[in-house]
Amino acid sequence: MPEQENHANPSTGGTGGAGGEVDWEAERRRRRARFLRELAEARALRDRVQPRRAKAARLRHAMRMRTFRW
């Protein structure tokens, strides 16, 4: 379920100083969090639709983790 986007001006401080920078960073973090949520949702959907491929990917990942050296 997509969330309603807030199209308000991110620099609501009016002065444009440090407050505008903080608002811009907060907006960037919100966009990144939304992107990562949607990416995880898409991966979960793909795993449900293609269970054999998902299982193979899990096994490959587990093998990589077992053979990884620090």
C-alpha positions as CSV (number, residue, x, y, z in Angstrom):
1,M,0.0,0.0,0.0
2,P,1.8,3.2,-1.2
3,E,1.9,6.0,1.3
4,Q,0.8,9.5,0.5
5,E,3.7,11.6,-0.6
6,N,4.2,15.0,1.1
7,H,5.0,17.5,-1.7
8,A,5.6,20.3,0.7
9,N,8.8,22.4,0.4
10,P,11.5,20.6,2.4
11,S,13.1,23.9,3.5
12,T,10.2,25.2,5.7
13,G,12.5,27.2,7.9
14,G,12.5,30.1,5.5
15,T,16.0,31.2,6.4
16,G,17.6,28.4,4.4
17,G,20.4,27.9,6.9
18,A,21.1,24.7,8.9
19,G,17.4,24.0,9.2
20,G,17.0,23.6,5.5
21,E,20.0,21.2,5.4
22,V,18.5,19.1,8.2
23,D,15.1,19.0,6.4
24,W,16.8,17.9,3.2
25,E,18.6,15.1,4.9
26,A,15.4,14.0,6.6
27,E,13.6,13.9,3.3
28,R,16.4,12.0,1.7
29,R,16.3,9.4,4.5
30,R,12.5,9.1,4.1
31,R,12.8,8.5,0.4
32,R,15.6,6.0,1.0
33,A,13.5,4.1,3.6
34,R,10.5,4.0,1.3
35,F,12.7,2.7,-1.6
36,L,14.2,0.0,0.6
37,R,10.7,-1.1,1.8
38,E,9.5,-1.3,-1.8
39,L,12.6,-3.3,-2.8
40,A,12.1,-5.8,0.1
41,E,8.5,-6.1,-0.9
42,A,9.4,-6.8,-4.6
43,R,12.0,-9.4,-3.5
44,A,9.4,-11.1,-1.3
45,L,6.9,-11.2,-4.2
46,R,9.5,-12.6,-6.5
47,D,10.4,-15.3,-3.9
48,R,6.7,-16.3,-3.7
49,V,6.3,-16.4,-7.4
50,Q,9.5,-18.3,-8.1
51,P,10.1,-20.5,-5.1
52,R,12.7,-22.7,-6.9
53,R,14.8,-19.8,-7.9
54,A,14.5,-18.3,-4.4
55,K,15.7,-21.6,-2.8
56,A,18.7,-21.7,-5.2
57,A,19.6,-18.1,-4.4
58,R,19.3,-18.9,-0.6
59,L,21.6,-21.9,-1.0
60,R,24.1,-19.9,-3.0
61,H,24.1,-17.1,-0.5
62,A,24.6,-19.6,2.4
63,M,27.6,-21.2,0.5
64,R,29.1,-17.7,0.0
65,M,28.7,-17.0,3.7
66,R,30.3,-20.3,4.7
67,T,33.3,-19.9,2.5
68,F,33.9,-16.2,3.2
69,R,37.2,-15.4,5.1
70,W,37.6,-12.4,7.3
